[in-house]
Amino acid sequence: MDGARDYLTMDDFDLNGKTVLVRADLNSPMDPGGAILDDRRFRSHLTTLHELEDSRVVMLSHQSRPGKSDFTTMETHAGRLSRLLRREVCYVDDIFGSTAVKAIKSSRKGDVLLLENARFYSEESLERTAKEHANTHMIKRLAPLFDFYINDAFAVSHRSHLSIMGFTEALPSIAGRVMEKEVDSLSRGLKGNHHPCIYVLGGTKVDDSIRVIQNVLSGGGADRVLVTGVVANVFLAASGANIGKSNLSFIEKQGYLGEIPKAKEILAKFGKKIGLPTDVAINRNDERVEEKVSDLNTELPIHDIGLETIVAFTDEIQKADTVILNGPAGVFEKERFALGTAEIVKAGTKSRFSVIGGGHIAASVEQLGIEDKFSHVSTGGGACIDFLAGEKLPGVEALRAAAKKYRSGRSKSG
């Protein structure tokens, strides 16, 4: 047992022969025909599942949400997981009714069952406390059938949903390997115990990045924050640079004009800890044209950071002990504007400890075929951002509370 952790892991128990409920996150993009387009999240759970090969495993997950075209059953997911796991994953078209109960009770050591889409049950998506969720029919019906609950669904643990929270009140509850690695890796970036620690924040979700910047600089977790993408455009505008009406109107269209004053405050407070681009690549009739920020006078869209900035940023990143990258540096889907993202991502592999924050930048890493060169590639998205912004994730807090309760009970009985 790692005494430094305030939650329990799979190392804390002998799970062989036990009946285990695993909350996974298999929610994936699907085409209109119902085929799964990206199985990255499936692959992330394989380590947890391989370690449970001598247990009776029942999985609970979701796909999309009501009203969406890809809100569907988990049957296709069971098939994909079977191929990846190289073991049969039996799809059960029920969540906690008699069909599910019978399947769980009749399962044997080594079996893997995947229950129906958890969001088919309306109470799943209600935001409630763990105690409130524990009083639902689903928890009361399922919990007595299991020895342990494993939360391996970090990506939805920023939601206080039933399958994330409720079982932690009723069962010994532990983090799966995905959850464990997410919390440990992201915590390293927040604690700032390894220097230099650099954050590289880009993409279009400016408000999220600003929340992260405020947290990691105020808390001392980051030595430097380098900004790219639309995040950089907001900071450049805040610094007084002329980014042009085209780029300002895009910022306004995305609803981020109000982030410019916040960026000004950050620049005033933290000054040299923020790394701004010194040049950018603008899109002139699909051609890449480099311009220095000091000379900017254009109505054309900024689609990437420039070569001078790429060299400066990659040099800093390579020298970092810890680097957290979130969001692309530009419109990387267009070949001429993929350079900044590609070079920054490659530089990240040179630092001692490197974390990719999920989303579009994770897609770029996969395209480049260098996933295995990073210390951690987050499955998180919104959960990752909330964690880095210093917000408490309900699913993680529920595991911590469960660990405290379990350890307290052990010490009293001992």
N, C-alpha and C positions, 0 to 999 in steps of 0.2 A: 504493500500500500504506500502511495506517495503522500506523506504527511502534509505536504504543502498544499494539496488540493482540498477545496471545501466542498467537493462533490465526490460521489462514489463512481468507480469505473469497473470494467469487466475483470480487472485484476484483483478486485476485492472479494470475489466470490468464486466458488466452484460451481459452474453452470452446467456441468455434464449431467445429463439425464433429467435436467429440470425443464419445466414448461415455461417458456419465455415469450412475453409479448414485446415485439419490437416495433416502435413507431418509426417508420422510415419516411423519407421524402422521395417518392418516385414521380412527382408531378413534372411532366415534361412536355415540350412542344410536340404537337401532333398535326399531321396533314388532314385535309378534309375527309380523306378516306379512312382515317383512324389509325394510320401508321405512326409509330414513334420516330421523331426526326432526330432526337439527340438523347443518347442514353448515359450521359455523363453522371447523372445523379444515381442511376442504377449501379454503375461501376464503383462509385464512391462507397457504397454499402457492402461491397464484396468482402472486405477484410473482417468486418463485424460478423457477417454470415458464415464465413469460413471458420471462424473461431467458435461458432455455435453448432458445428456439424454433429456434435454428440448430444445436442439438446433437442427438445421438441419446440420448434420455432413457429410462432404465429405472427404474421406481419400485418400492420395496419398503416394505410397511407391514403392519399387523396389524389385526384386528378381534377385540376381546374376548379371552377365554382359554378353554382347555379346561374343559368342565363347565358353561359358561354357555349360556343359550338363544340368545344372539346371537353365538355363536362360529361364524362362517360364512365363506363365500368372499368374494373381493373383487370379484365381478362387478358387483354393484349399485354399488359405490364407483366403478368405472371409468365406469359410465354417468353418475353424478352429476358426476364430475370432468370428463367430456367436455362436459357442458352448461355448466358454470361456466367452463371453459377455452376453450370454443368451438373446440375441436380434438378430433379423435378420440383417445381414450385406449383402447388395445387391451388387453383383459384376457387374461392368459396363465394358464391353470389349472395352473401348475407353478411351482416355486420355483428349483430348480437341476438338474432332470433334463434329458433330451434335448430335450423340447418347449420348455423355457425357453431352453436354449442355442441351439437352432435359431432361435427367434424373435429373440433378441438379435443373433445373427450376421447375420440377414437384414434387420434394421431399417435404416432410412435416415435421413439428416439431416432433422430436423423431426418424426420419429416419437416417440410417447410410449407406452411399454408399462407396464402395471401387473401385476406378478407376484402369484402367489397369497399368501394370508395367511401371513406369515412364521412365525406360531405353529403352523401345521400341522406344522412340522418341530420335533420334540421338543427338539432341542438349542438352539433359539432362546432359550428361557426360562431356561436354566441361567446361574447367576451365576458368571462366570469372568473371568479377566484377558484383555486384548486378545491376548496371545501365545497363550494356551490356545485362544481362539476361532479364531485364525488357522490353527490346525491341523485344523479341521473340514472335512468334505467340501464344505460349502456355500461356504466361502471359497475353497478350492482350485479348485472348479469355476467359480465366478463371477468372481473377481478378475481372472484373465487376460483377460477379455472387455472390461474397462473401462480408461479412461484416468484417471478421477477418481472419488472417492467423496465425496458431499455428505451431511452429516448435517443435515437440516432438522427433525428430530423432537425438539425440546427437551423436549416433554412426557413422553417416555419415556427421556430421557438420565440420569435418576437410577437407571436399571436397567443393570447391567453385562451386557446381553444380547448375543447373537451379532451381530445386524445393526447394533447400535449400536457395538460395539467391534472386531470381528474385521477389518473391511476397513481400519481405520486402520493396521494393521500391514503391509498388502499394497499399498496404493494411496496416491498423494498425496491427502490428506483435508482437506476444507474445510467451513466452516460455510455453510449456506444462509441466505437472508435472514431466515427466521423465527428460526433459531438465533442469528444475529448480533444481531438486534434484541432478543431476549430477554436475552442475556448483557449487552449494552451498557446496556439500560434498567434491568435489575435491579442491575447493578453500580453505576450512578449512585446508587441508593438506599443501597447498602451503604457506599460510600466516604465519604459525608458531605461532599463537596466543595462542595455548593451548599446554602446555608442561607437560611431554616430548612428542615430536612427533617423531615417529619412522617409517621409511620405511623398508619394507622387500621385496627385489627384487630378483627374481630367474628366472627360465625358461631358454630358449635358445636364446632369442632375446637380445643379449648382447649390441648391439649398442643402442637400445632403452633404456635399463636400465642405461647405462652410460650417456646418455643425461639427464635422469631424475636426476641421482645422482649429476651431475654437476650443474643442476639448483637448486635443493632443498638445497644443501649444500652451494652454493655460495650466494643464496638468504636468507639463514638463516631459511628456512621453516622446515628443519629437524634437530633434535638434534643428531640422529644416523641413519645410514643406515646399515642394516644387509643383507649380500648377501648369496644367496644359488644357487643351480642348476649350469648351465654352466656359469652363471654370476660369481659365486663364484670361479669356476675353473680358469677363466681368472684373477681374482684378486689374487688368490693363486699363479698362475704362475708369476704375476707381483711382488708379494712379495718375490719371490725367491724359493718358494716351488717346490719340484720335483713331478709334477702331472703325469709324464710319457708320453711316445710317443703316446699311445693310445688316451689319453684325449687331448693332443696337436693337434693330427691329426684331431680329431673331430672338435676342435675349428677352425682349418685351413679349413676343408671341409665346415664349415658353413660360412666361409669368415670373421672370427672375429680375426685373428692373429693381425691385425692392432689395435685392441682394447686394447691389452696388454700394449703398451706404454701409452695409455690414462689412463688406470687403475693405472699405476705406478705414473703418475702425480697426480692423485686424492689421492693416498696413501701418497705421499710426502706432499701434501698441507693440507689434512684434517686428516691424521693420525688416532687418536683414535676414530674419528667419524664413521669410517668404521668397522663393525663387521665381521670378517672372521671366517669361520669354523675352529675349532681346531682338529676335527676328521671327517672322511668321511666313507661312506659305499661303498665298491667296490663290483662288481658283479663277483663272482668266480663260474662259471658253474651254474648260477641262484641261488646261495646261497649268503646271505648277510654276508659280512666279514667287521668288523669295524677296521679301522686303524687310528692312530694319524697322523695328517698332518706332524708333525716333523719327523715321522718314515717312511713316504711314500717312497716306492721303488717298484713300480708295473707297469706293462704294462696293467693291467686290467682296465676296465672303472669304473669311479666314478658314482654311480647311486643315491646317496642320501647323506645328511649330517649325521654325526654320533650321537650317543646317548648323548655324552658330549655336543656337539653343540646344540642339541635339547633342553636339559635342560637349558643351558645358554640363548639361544635365546628366548625360551618360557617365561622364568622368566622376561626378559626385556620387552617383548611384553605385558605381563599381567599387568605390572606396568605403561604402557604408558597411557597417556590421549588420544592421537590420534595415530592410527596405519593405515598405508596404505600398503596393501599386493598385490603384483603383480608377477605372475609367480610361478610355483611349485618349491619345494625344491629338487625334484629328479624325477626319472621315476615312477611317482605315479600310472601309469597304471599297473605296476607290483606290486603285493601285498607285496612282501618282501621289496620293496623300496618306499612304500607309507607312511611310518611312519613319516618322516620329514615333509612332506606336511600336513598330517592330524593333527599332534600335533601343528604345527605353526598356522594353520587355527583355531583350537579349542582355542588356546591361544588368538587369535585375538578377540574372542567373549567376553573376560574378560576386555578388555580395555574400557574406557568410550565412545570413538567414533571410530568406525572401518569401513574401506572401503576396499572392494575387487575390484581389478582393472579389472575384466573381464577375458575372455579367459579361459585357462586351469585351473587356480586356481578357477575360478567360477564354473567350472564343478566339481571340487573336493568338493567344498562347497555344491553343490547340491547333490552329491553322499552321503555326510555325513548327509544330511537333516537338515542343520543348517543355511540356508539362512536368516531366520527370526531373527537370533541372531546378525546379523550385522547391523550397522547403514545404510550402503548402499552397494549394489552389482552393480557395473557399468555394463552397457550394451555396453561400449565403445570400447574396443580393441584399435585400432590405435588412435582413437580420445582421449581416456583416456590418453594414453602415451604422445601424443602431448601436451595435456593440462598440464600434470604434468612436462613436459620438458620445460614449459614456452612459448610454441609457441601459437600464436593467431589462434583460430579456426574460419575460415571464417563464418560458420553458426552462431556462438555465436557473433562475431563482427557485423554481419548484424543485429542481434536482438538489440544489443546495439545502433547501428546507428539509427535504426527505433525508439527506445525508445526516443533517444535524439531529433529526428525530431518531434515526436508526442508531447513530453513535451514542446518543443520550440513553436510549433504551438498553444498549449493550453495556454501558458503564454502570447503569443502575442494577442490571441483572448480574453483572460481574461482581 
